[in-house]
Amino acid sequence: GEFTMIMAMIKEMYQVFDMKFKARLSFRDNTDKYLGEPANWELAQKTIEDVAKKLELDYFIQEGDAAFYGPKIDIMATDSLGREWQLATEQLDFVQPERFELKYTDVDGTEKTPVMVHKALLGSFERFLSIYLEHTNGNFPLWLAPEQLRVATLNDDEAIINLAKDIVSKAIEQGIRAEMDDSVESVGKKIHSAEVMKVPYTIVVGGKEVESGKFTPRARKDLPEITESSVDELLSKLSQDAKARK
């Protein structure tokens, strides 16, 4: 159902971000701070655990951490330093629809009270981003990097500048986020600048590249090297890798 579909989406999302996580099934304990009928709680908690089993989540049950209106699944993600963070959450709420007298007409024509699903796929977006930045140390995967390719010129020779512009233009046409560095800095400083900005791949355009049409990109340390290739081959590979979320 809807609850399973949302949790499957959350699971896929954290796998794409390459973040390990456990699912905390936050159930009620035997206190008076929870609203609703005990039978509804039992059914909802069983439903949530069934979803966790169906999706093969690594889960554990934490009694006493439920919301006052129903049980929930909290995603406890682990960053690269081994620290645990609560991020996504999905919750079943059978109390508030009843208190607000919400109704829908079922297929048999009768009025029913819905069960509400609360969801936050990332938790707070800003909080997730700050945690993800620490998790990756700013080394975003190619598909997520704000700038995917830096094209640095060796000097201000017209043929070199024109080729660099052409590469950036072709890259952008293929959906690759590319920038050109034709500043007066030395090529060493240009490469260092790209490294500081954690750009996944950098190519240097000089006289040799103008003549041969071949390039050997400099890969960020955490990424695989790309062998010497033509512009079209390079851009095709980057485009395919980005689409495959590599």
C-alpha positions as CSV (number, residue, x, y, z in Angstrom):
1,G,0.0,0.0,0.0
2,E,0.9,3.7,0.3
3,F,3.0,3.2,3.4
4,T,5.1,0.5,1.8
5,M,5.6,2.5,-1.4
6,I,6.8,5.6,0.6
7,M,9.2,3.5,2.7
8,A,10.6,1.8,-0.5
9,M,11.2,5.3,-1.9
10,I,13.1,6.3,1.3
11,K,15.2,3.1,1.2
12,E,16.2,3.7,-2.4
13,M,17.0,7.3,-1.7
14,Y,19.5,6.5,1.1
15,Q,21.0,3.7,-1.0
16,V,21.6,6.3,-3.9
17,F,23.3,8.6,-1.4
18,D,25.4,5.7,-0.2
19,M,24.4,6.1,3.4
20,K,24.1,3.1,5.7
21,F,21.0,3.2,7.9
22,K,18.9,1.2,10.3
23,A,15.1,1.6,10.7
24,R,13.9,2.4,14.2
25,L,10.4,1.2,14.7
26,S,9.1,3.7,17.3
27,F,6.3,2.0,19.1
28,R,4.3,3.0,22.2
29,D,4.9,1.7,25.7
30,N,2.2,1.2,28.3
31,T,1.8,4.9,29.3
32,D,-1.1,7.3,29.1
33,K,0.6,9.8,26.8
34,Y,-0.8,8.1,23.7
35,L,-4.2,8.6,22.2
36,G,-6.4,6.1,20.3
37,E,-7.7,2.6,20.9
38,P,-5.2,-0.1,21.9
39,A,-6.5,-2.3,19.0
40,N,-5.7,0.4,16.5
41,W,-2.2,0.7,17.9
42,E,-1.6,-3.1,17.8
43,L,-2.8,-3.2,14.1
44,A,-0.6,-0.2,13.2
45,Q,2.5,-1.5,14.9
46,K,2.1,-4.9,13.2
47,T,1.6,-3.2,9.8
48,I,4.8,-1.2,10.3
49,E,6.8,-4.2,11.3
50,D,5.4,-6.2,8.3
51,V,6.5,-3.4,6.0
52,A,10.0,-3.4,7.5
53,K,10.2,-7.2,6.9
54,K,8.8,-7.0,3.4
55,L,11.4,-4.4,2.4
56,E,14.2,-6.3,4.2
57,L,15.1,-3.3,6.4
58,D,17.7,-3.7,9.1
59,Y,15.4,-2.6,11.9
60,F,15.0,-2.6,15.7
61,I,12.0,-1.8,17.9
62,Q,12.1,1.2,20.3
63,E,9.2,1.2,22.7
64,G,8.2,4.6,24.1
65,D,9.4,6.7,21.1
66,A,6.1,6.7,19.1
67,A,4.2,10.0,18.4
68,F,1.2,10.5,20.5
69,Y,-1.0,9.8,17.5
70,G,0.6,6.6,16.2
71,P,3.7,4.5,15.6
72,K,6.4,5.4,13.1
73,I,9.6,4.3,11.3
74,D,12.6,6.6,11.8
75,I,15.6,6.2,9.6
76,M,18.8,6.3,11.6
77,A,21.6,6.9,9.2
78,T,25.3,6.5,9.9
79,D,27.8,8.9,8.4
80,S,31.5,8.3,7.4
81,L,32.6,9.0,11.0
82,G,30.3,6.4,12.4
83,R,27.9,8.9,14.0
84,E,24.2,8.1,13.9
85,W,21.6,10.6,12.9
86,Q,17.8,10.5,12.7
87,L,16.8,11.7,9.2
88,A,13.7,10.4,7.3
89,T,10.5,9.4,9.1
90,E,7.2,7.9,8.1
91,Q,4.3,7.8,10.6
92,L,0.8,6.3,10.8
93,D,-1.8,8.6,12.3
94,F,-5.2,7.2,13.1
95,V,-6.0,9.7,15.9
96,Q,-6.0,13.2,14.3
97,P,-8.3,12.3,11.3
98,E,-10.9,11.1,13.8
99,R,-10.5,14.2,16.0
100,F,-10.9,16.5,13.0
101,E,-13.8,14.4,11.7
102,L,-12.2,13.7,8.4
103,K,-14.2,11.4,6.1
104,Y,-14.0,9.9,2.6
105,T,-16.5,7.9,0.6
106,D,-15.5,4.3,0.1
107,V,-16.2,2.2,-3.0
108,D,-19.4,0.9,-1.3
109,G,-20.7,4.4,-0.8
110,T,-20.2,4.5,2.9
111,E,-18.3,7.1,4.8
112,K,-15.0,6.1,6.4
113,T,-12.4,7.7,8.5
114,P,-9.0,7.7,6.8
115,V,-5.6,6.8,8.3
116,M,-3.1,9.7,7.7
117,V,0.5,9.0,6.7
118,H,3.1,11.6,7.7
119,K,6.3,11.5,5.7
120,A,9.6,13.4,5.6
121,L,11.9,11.8,3.0
122,L,15.0,13.6,4.1
123,G,13.9,14.9,7.5
124,S,14.8,18.6,7.4
125,F,16.4,19.3,4.0
126,E,19.0,21.7,5.4
127,R,19.9,19.3,8.2
128,F,20.3,16.4,5.8
129,L,22.5,18.5,3.5
130,S,24.8,19.5,6.4
131,I,25.1,15.8,7.5
132,Y,25.7,14.7,3.9
133,L,28.4,17.3,3.4
134,E,30.2,15.9,6.5
135,H,29.5,12.3,5.3
136,T,31.2,12.9,1.9
137,N,33.7,15.6,3.1
138,G,32.3,17.6,0.2
139,N,33.3,15.0,-2.3
140,F,29.9,14.7,-4.0
141,P,29.5,11.8,-6.4
142,L,29.7,12.8,-10.1
143,W,25.9,12.9,-10.6
144,L,25.4,15.3,-7.6
145,A,28.5,17.5,-8.0
146,P,27.5,21.2,-8.6
147,E,30.3,21.3,-11.2
148,Q,31.2,18.0,-12.8
149,L,33.9,19.1,-15.3
150,R,36.5,21.9,-15.2
151,V,38.2,22.8,-18.4
152,A,41.5,24.6,-17.8
153,T,43.5,26.4,-20.5
154,L,47.3,26.2,-20.6
155,N,47.6,29.7,-22.0
156,D,45.7,32.4,-23.9
157,D,46.4,31.0,-27.4
158,E,43.3,31.6,-29.6
159,A,43.1,27.9,-30.7
160,I,43.3,26.7,-27.1
161,I,40.7,29.1,-25.9
162,N,38.3,28.2,-28.8
163,L,38.7,24.5,-28.2
164,A,38.1,24.9,-24.4
165,K,34.9,26.9,-25.2
166,D,33.8,24.3,-27.6
167,I,34.3,21.5,-25.0
168,V,32.3,23.4,-22.4
169,S,29.5,24.1,-24.9
170,K,29.3,20.4,-25.9
171,A,29.3,19.3,-22.3
172,I,26.5,21.7,-21.4
173,E,24.5,20.4,-24.4
174,Q,24.8,16.9,-22.9
175,G,23.6,18.0,-19.5
176,I,27.1,18.0,-17.9
177,R,27.8,20.9,-15.5
178,A,31.0,22.3,-16.9
179,E,33.0,25.5,-16.4
180,M,36.1,26.9,-18.1
181,D,39.1,28.4,-16.3
182,D,40.9,30.7,-18.7
183,S,42.3,32.9,-16.0
184,V,45.9,34.2,-16.1
185,E,46.9,31.8,-13.3
186,S,49.4,29.1,-14.0
187,V,48.0,25.7,-15.0
188,G,49.2,24.3,-11.6
189,K,47.1,26.9,-9.8
190,K,44.1,26.1,-12.0
191,I,44.4,22.4,-11.2
192,H,44.7,23.2,-7.5
193,S,41.7,25.5,-7.6
194,A,39.6,22.6,-9.1
195,E,40.9,20.3,-6.4
196,V,39.9,22.8,-3.7
197,M,36.4,23.1,-5.2
198,K,36.3,19.2,-5.3
199,V,35.4,19.1,-9.0
200,P,35.2,15.5,-10.1
201,Y,37.1,15.8,-13.3
202,T,39.5,18.4,-14.8
203,I,41.0,18.5,-18.2
204,V,43.8,20.8,-19.4
205,V,43.7,22.2,-22.9
206,G,47.1,23.0,-24.5
207,G,48.8,22.9,-27.8
208,K,49.2,19.1,-27.7
209,E,45.5,18.6,-27.1
210,V,44.6,21.0,-29.9
211,E,46.7,18.9,-32.3
212,S,45.7,15.4,-31.1
213,G,42.1,16.0,-30.0
214,K,42.9,13.6,-27.1
215,F,42.6,14.4,-23.4
216,T,43.6,12.6,-20.2
217,P,41.3,13.9,-17.4
218,R,42.5,14.4,-13.9
219,A,40.1,12.6,-11.6
220,R,39.4,13.6,-8.0
221,K,41.2,11.2,-5.6
222,D,38.1,9.2,-4.7
223,L,37.0,8.7,-8.3
224,P,38.2,6.2,-11.0
225,E,40.7,7.4,-13.5
226,I,39.6,7.9,-17.1
227,T,42.1,6.9,-19.8
228,E,43.1,9.2,-22.7
229,S,40.0,9.8,-24.9
230,S,38.5,12.1,-27.4
231,V,36.1,14.9,-26.3
232,D,33.1,13.0,-27.5
233,E,34.2,9.8,-25.7
234,L,34.9,11.7,-22.5
235,L,31.6,13.6,-22.5
236,S,29.7,10.4,-23.4
237,K,31.2,8.6,-20.4
238,L,30.6,11.4,-18.0
239,S,27.0,11.8,-19.2
240,Q,26.3,8.0,-18.8
241,D,28.0,7.9,-15.4
242,A,25.9,10.8,-14.2
243,K,22.7,9.3,-15.4
244,A,23.6,6.1,-13.7
245,R,24.2,8.1,-10.5
246,K,27.8,7.2,-10.2
